[in-house]
Amino acid sequence: MPVVVVESPAKARTIEKYLGKDFKVLASYGHVRDFKPKYEAVDPKNNFKVIWQVPTNARKHINAIISALESDPNLILATDPDREGEAISWHLEEILKAKFRNITAGHKNRISFTSITKESVQSALKEPRQIDMDLVDAYLARRTMDFLVGFNLSPILWKKLPCGASAGRVQSVCLRLVSDLEQKIEQFESRNYWTISAAFKNSKKQEFKANLVVFDGKRLGKFGFDSAEAASNAERLLKELKHYEIRSIISKDSTLNPPPPFTTATLQQEANRKLRLKSTETMRVAQKLYEAGHITYMRTDAINMAPGAVKECRNAITTLFGTNYLSPKQRVYKNKAKNSQEAHECIRPTRLSQNAQGLNIQGASLTQLEANLYDLIWKRTIATQMASNLVKNTKVMIKSENPGLELSASGKVQLFDGFKKVYNESRGEAAKASDKDESFDNPDLPALSEGEAIDLGKTNVSENSTQPPVRFSEASLVKTMVDHGIGRPSTYSSTIATLIDRGYVIPVPKSNKLQPTPSGRVVVAFLQTYFPKYMEYGFTAEMEDLLDEVSGGRANKDRFLSNFWTDFAPKVDNVNNLDIKEVIENVAEVVAPQILVNGSSSKHILTCPNPHCDNGKLELRVFKNTDPYFSCSKCKYNQPFLYGKGGFIPHSEVMGKDPETGKNIILKSGRFGKFFEIHEEPSSKSKPKRASIPETFKEGDYNLDLALKLFSLPRLVGSHPETGTEIIAGIGPLGPYLKHDGKYKNLEKESPNEVFEIGINRAVSLLNETIGSGPGNLGVHPEGGSISLLNGKYGPYLKWNNINASLPKSVKPDSLTLEDAVNIVNSKANRSKVINLGEHPQKKGPIQLRNGKYGPYVSWNKINATIPKDISPKNVNLELAAQLINKKIKG
């Protein structure tokens, strides 16, 4: 029987179900060949010849395909319909043609489809084609160029800038986007302005609101009132006027058409805003939906929809919502695809008559996450063929006896919901922020007539301030990448994930925003100093356009690579020959204006601000696995890159004086949150005393009184009446606590002030509730060391040496035996065991074999890759571990 090869086992199962017993469907499990993981893998002097190797974990899958072909050498390549899918088919053909005579280059054994449905697969089988070598050349050009950039820039970073982990053609430019925005936020200077609004009642005593828009004969802009006094004077004049009437009413009906169907970028943006999914999570869930046959291919920048799908969509709208919700004419969405072979469909459901609930009724068994994403895609697709949303906009101008003064009221009334019955497109925060500058919208603006007298009610003066740009979320970062032409649908999510994994970008806690780390900013400064051309947004977009030309057969791969390498190689050699001290000094000159400020002035300096220092110079310090910082060349003064939960904060705030020392108590922000510090002069040898601020305290609580209370901890509550031992109250890493006789009792975080106020009676009562007053020491472990039963933040747990093991829910502390305890801590100890396999052959840094809660896995630089169930942990060596890590990074 013919052998059909796809990428994944899930896709194989779906297709095999459609093709039946006459076909054998196997999975390649992704790419079957990769660059040899060494610098020599690409030879620029030999026409960019590539040395390929078959990864260890791919050999068994290739052997399975070879075994099946020995029975019937009829090979059908059905990998994904994009450059990566075309490349996998080419790799398979290159490997297999050495063993089977009938498999040759140019043989029509390639089929492709954008949705995994029975009709699509069977239709594709009738139209086999040759492997598209233009698409393969584009894949080879991209991989080769990215390899040359990564394998040349990353070692330079390791040598010249130890805090740098890696650099890449696309990731570094994306990092610049985040870094540049952060700099704009830091340099933003807020400006205050005042607005005046008023409430009016018409002749029927119906109320509506209006804004003052003309004053003293001049139209007011945003900064029409730049002081509270000027605004108050204008408000007083409003109240003194006796007569107001409607000068004019302008009403206009407007239509809002539905947004186009999803592309990869817009799906990632909406899933991030509506479902709070990361880009990688969105693509992972979408991949499962595609492989199960529920949606079309999820890596696409096309918005067009197949005619049959449009018809099915319109029929579904008529059935579900009625003909009045169907757009009178079929909506056609088009974007110009440079290459016809890459002109895929949009992302849409394969069965538009069924939402997620309908799929589950049919036996799809979607997870909640899959159902949520499917519903989002279904609603967006259905909306594209629905009627427009109709709105009536009304603008009312109000005059008084003072001809130099006018107010404006606006109302918006929805006449017909149209597509919004199903789908509301979310808006970015920048767009939402701009809405605040618009005049009042009165959802229920009453009926008014020109010349109608109206009565003034309450007036209100509002103080406002301009806001800095909003940090990127994953959604807005993807949108900006698309706007600048950085990356392609298959790379958006992996690029952002790489920046986070490398420690260049971190998510702001309790937010979906992204901010650059100190290391990320220093790396951007280095690359912009020594490789400015390759950090330009325009250059990256130009490279993507040229790759599109290659994939369309309009440009030559080798010429493209030659032009790139001829320009890039000399720059690499030049930087390699530079002294590391010179490099760091030049980078410091770029970073210093962002970090170092002399007092309140805007003059940035590299001179040590310590008044007792003899003209020392601040130097940039960079180390591996540590945030960079500035320190003086002569004294002990140092200046870290400060950032807290809200982002980088280049300043501190004085709370007041410490009554004991007379020194300033300063509110600061550090990597792990805000804290108070008793200031010490840079020349002092004393380490500043600090007190972290627990999360339970709100910013409005930050004052001198709170600081003094925190510095008073830990404090003596009193002596225990039974033991005579001291009871101490304090705040630790897990929150407020009581300590008595070596045992701890956590206090309620919901009552943050209790740690300052708790008395002896309350403390004794709480301590009597702890498990620590019960069994305590259970006995000695067979390997030595006591096992103790303690009460922690999340319940009872066992402690043995450095092992902490939670008690299983099925085990009651009262009935716990020493034997039970030994088994529990041994189990945890085995999971905690770490085996060092060696240094990653390409990316540096140790790879470790670990045993986790869900089974064995390998770990490298915060990247964890599960070991397949068919591979024993005993057989995992450094080579296999590196392949698993690399596969996880590629996503």
ABEGO torsion letter per residue (X at the ends): XBBBBBABAAAAAAAAAAAEAABBBBBAGEBABBBBBBAAABBAABGGBBBBBBBAAAAAAAAAAAAAAAABABBBBABBABAAAAAAAAAAAAAAAAABAABBBGBBABBBBABBBAAAAAAAAABBBBBBAAAAAAAAAAAAAAAAAAAAAAAAAAAABAABABBBAAAAAAAAAAAAAAAAAAABBBBBBBBBBBBBBBAAGBBBBBBBABBGGBBBBAAABABAAAAAAAAAAAAABABBBBABBBBBBBBBBBBBBBBAAAAAAAAAAAAGBBAAAAAAAAAAAAAAGABBBABBABABBBAAAAAAAAAAAAAAAEAAABBABBBBBBBBBABAAABBBBBBBABAABBAAAAAAAGAGBBAAAAAAAAAAAAAAAAAABBBBBBBBBBBBBBBABAABBBBBBBBBBABAEAAAABBBBBBAAAAAAAAABBBBBABBBBBBBGBBBBBBBBBBBBBBBBBBBBBBAAAAAAAAAAAGBEBAAAAAAAAAAAAAAGABBBBBGBABBBBBAAAAAAAAAAAAABAAAABAAAAAAAAAAAAAAAAGABBAAAAAAAAAAAAAAAAAAAAABBAAAAAAAAAAAAAAAABBBEABABBBABBABAABBGBBBBBBBBBGBBBBBBBAABABBBBBBBBAAEBBABBBBAEBBAAAGBBBBBBBBAAEBBBBBBBBAABABBBBBBBBBAABBAAABBAAAAAAAAAOBBBAEBBAAAGBBBBBBBBAAEBBBBBGGBBBBBBAABAAAAAABBAAAAAAAAAABAAABAEBAEBBAAEEBBBBBBBAAEBBBBBEABBBBBBAABBAAABBAAAAAAAAAAAAAAABBBBAEBBAAAEEBBBBBBBAAEBBBBBGGBBBBBBAABBAAABBAAAAAAAAAAAAAX
